[in-house]
Amino acid sequence: MIKTFLLAIVLISAAGAQPLSFGVKLGVPLSDAYDIASSQGRSFNSDATQYTAGVSAELHLPLGFSVEGNALYSRFHFSSENLVNTLSKANSNSFEFPILGKYKFAGVGPVHAFVGAGPTFRSLQSVLRLRPTSTNDSFGKGIVFAGGVEVKALFLRITPEIRYTRWGTQSFLDAANVLIRGNQNQGQFLLGISF
């Protein structure tokens, strides 16, 4: 009984000693939100996400492991025009919630490389509508892979990283399945600053 009690105290103390950091993430896309076909007499324009911004929390575990969760906001745009008028136009908002298990390698001084992977979830608002009707998946899930470096500077952690996300389904799909579909592969450059 006493051994179990002492073991519980040691485990609780070790769990309480693990630092929890909070911060922000800012980023830009490395890929477009849509796969678009070309057509004569019609112009399709798709802007990649203009920016990504959000918050981050990370639990630092022993042996270089950690768990990170983010709440990220992205915005993207699509328009389709012909010689006469605009056929469709949309601004869409994406809210992503990735959860990454991370491993930090032994580094040089304050610089450590890291890799991570885990599930991600997304909610889309104001999603694209084409004429005739299109289908869109307002909620999606996928898997995310990350790699980057962590630099400790005084009380800050600065983490530039590259992320690749593979979504399980296409977010957008036109009725004929020939003009536009959601890009299931997403690349991002993110810069994290945490305390």
ABEGO torsion letter per residue (X at the ends): XAAAAAAAAAAAAAAAABBBBBBBBBBBBABBABBBBBBBGBBBBBBBBABBBBBBBBBBBBGGBBBBBBBBBBBBBBBBBBAABBABBBBBBBBBBBBBBBBBBBBBEABBBBBBBEBBBBBBBGBBBBOBBBBBBABBBBBBBBBBBBBBBEABBBBBBBBBBBBABBABBBAAGAABBBBABBBBBBBBBBX
